[in-house]
Amino acid sequence: MSGQSESLLSVGIIGSGIAGLVTALTLKEKGYSVHLYEKTKQLGEGTCSWFAGGMIAPWCERDGADDVIRDRGIEALNWWQKHYDGLVKAGSLVLSAARDRSEIIHFGRCTQEYETLDETGLDRLEPDLSGRCREGLFYPQEAHIDPRLALPALEEGLKAVGGVVSRGVEVQAEDLKEDIIVDCRGLTARVDLPRLRGVRGEMIRIQTQDIHFRRPIRLLHPRQPVYVVPRGEGILMVGATSIETDCQAPVTVRSVYDLLEAAQRLHPALGEASIIEASVGVRPAFPDNIPDIEQHGRVIYVNGLYRHGFLLSPWCARKVVEQVQAQERAMA
Ligand SMILES: Cc1cc2nc3c(=O)[nH]c(=O)nc-3n(C[C@H](O)[C@H](O)[C@H](O)COP(=O)(O)OP(=O)(O)OC[C@H]3O[C@@H](n4cnc5c(N)ncnc54)[C@H](O)[C@@H]3O)c2cc1C
């Protein structure tokens, strides 16, 4: 907490995905009275954030994205360090098969802040990959979290500092009495933000006692890149597809096949792992895949977090605070 006295303005936040939770906590720390409204009763149901990899990877995400993703994402490492004990600061690793070496060269050219590792360096970091790759890129400053532990922890953290959370209430901004409303409804806000589109992301959780990874590993491939993120107890999250549709239907046979075939390329022993879940999240995205903050009257929309909700929510929340403070000064 900042120790500031309670502000005059009250803020209602709609949606307790990662955007809503980070915004609520950040506003509360600045002294605003905060009420978070969420339509689902149980954390996880229907929210995109539940299915994420939770990689806080500003440098790796520069591949295939604009510079602003990296520049706005770097502050997330400090935000998570300050707000969540479960941040795993083990870096990330990027690999390719020897025949796909051009992929890793290209990835290195697009990104920064990495060390190039040879076979010995890779063995030291991930002993279970011993002998499988000749070179890799290691991003030591990157980190990851498990969204299924982090989201409830943030919600509890918000309540602990006096934020109010109402679950099981589907609200519209015009129903709410707070001075300012922050709309963090994800794809549901498309009714008000027509530029928003859905990008389907399928993920699989597998469990094995044979392979232990310590950090997210991305395996580059010209057709089917894949990443695995360790969750503890032998669980690995395997992700993710990126399909231009807002279809929420269950994971397809083709996607399961592609993701698991790619995971087995990383290590054949993953073929013996048990599949414990296959799920879908639909990412909210604007045409340029960069998040945006728009204000319509007393409603501030935070949306379009696309593949970067955990990475970019702290930046978005800081911008919302600046906007609310400016409004407060104008009203004084
Ligand atoms: C497979 C996959 C992997 C990903 N991996 C990563 C990653 O590694 N790192 C990263 O940074 N990002 C990742 N992402 C992206 C990230 O998950 C999204 O950017 C993020 O979840 C978007 O969050 P949000 O809060 O905007 O939306 P959501 O998480 O969808 O939250 C919106 C919330 O609003 C609620 N709501 C809607 N309407 C109402 C209403 N009227 N009243 C009350 N509540 C309402 C919904 O129930 C929901 O809880 C991944 C996404 C997917 C699908």
The ligand as a Gaussian input file, in Angstrom:
#p B3LYP/6-31G(d) Opt

LIG

0 1
 C       -3.644000     -20.579000     -24.270000
 C       -3.275000     -19.185000     -23.849000
 C       -1.992000     -18.935000     -23.388000
 C       -1.634000     -17.639000     -22.974000
 N       -0.389000     -17.424000     -22.438000
 C       -0.041000     -16.186000     -21.996000
 C        1.229000     -15.972000     -21.391000
 O        2.035000     -16.895000     -21.241000
 N        1.537000     -14.706000     -20.951000
 C        0.672000     -13.653000     -21.079000
 O        1.014000     -12.526000     -20.682000
 N       -0.567000     -13.847000     -21.634000
 C       -0.927000     -15.082000     -22.105000
 N       -2.159000     -15.293000     -22.674000
 C       -3.026000     -14.129000     -22.892000
 C       -3.849000     -13.797000     -21.673000
 O       -4.425000     -14.949000     -21.129000
 C       -4.943000     -12.786000     -22.069000
 O       -4.336000     -11.643000     -22.636000
 C       -5.733000     -12.351000     -20.824000
 O       -6.269000     -13.485000     -20.191000
 C       -6.844000     -11.365000     -21.143000
 O       -7.346000     -10.977000     -19.871000
 P       -8.612000     -10.082000     -19.642000
 O       -8.650000      -9.805000     -18.176000
 O       -8.626000      -8.955000     -20.603000
 O       -9.858000     -11.023000     -20.077000
 P      -10.483000     -12.282000     -19.323000
 O       -9.440000     -13.108000     -18.687000
 O      -11.382000     -12.957000     -20.305000
 O      -11.383000     -11.658000     -18.167000
 C      -12.594000     -10.991000     -18.418000
 C      -13.484000     -11.221000     -17.216000
 O      -14.632000     -10.386000     -17.314000
 C      -15.756000     -11.114000     -16.822000
 N      -16.970000     -10.478000     -17.338000
 C      -17.359000     -10.365000     -18.629000
 N      -18.532000      -9.674000     -18.714000
 C      -18.878000      -9.329000     -17.454000
 C      -19.972000      -8.599000     -16.898000
 N      -20.924000      -8.051000     -17.655000
 N      -20.025000      -8.440000     -15.550000
 C      -19.056000      -8.962000     -14.758000
 N      -18.008000      -9.662000     -15.233000
 C      -17.894000      -9.842000     -16.566000
 C      -15.504000     -12.518000     -17.344000
 O      -16.267000     -13.490000     -16.652000
 C      -14.002000     -12.665000     -17.114000
 O      -13.706000     -13.187000     -15.843000
 C       -2.558000     -16.570000     -23.079000
 C       -3.857000     -16.831000     -23.538000
 C       -4.215000     -18.125000     -23.921000
 C       -5.624000     -18.408000     -24.384000

